[in-house]
Amino acid sequence: VDNDSDVDDLGALMYILASQSTTDEHDLKAITVTPNGWSNQWSGVINNQRVLRKFGCSVQDVPLTYGHPSSRYSILSTS
């Protein structure tokens, strides 16, 4: 999923995570956060990480990273 961490994207992520636990309808592979939305890109990654944690996931389960064009950032630390 590529998102800009706007309210609609976070809602869609919650829908995917909720339905993933009850059906095989969705298979979330990874999340990237672009810098053109409701929040700054760095805080968008943090907000996505919070949503993952609420659903019992971590960046080991679903990789989470900064999307283009902020290439100076790498994958979010797992520590």
Secondary structure by P-SEA (a helix, b strand, c coil): ccccccaaaaaaaaaaaaaaaccccccccbbbbbccccccaaaaaaaaaaaaaaaccccccbbbbbccccccccccccc
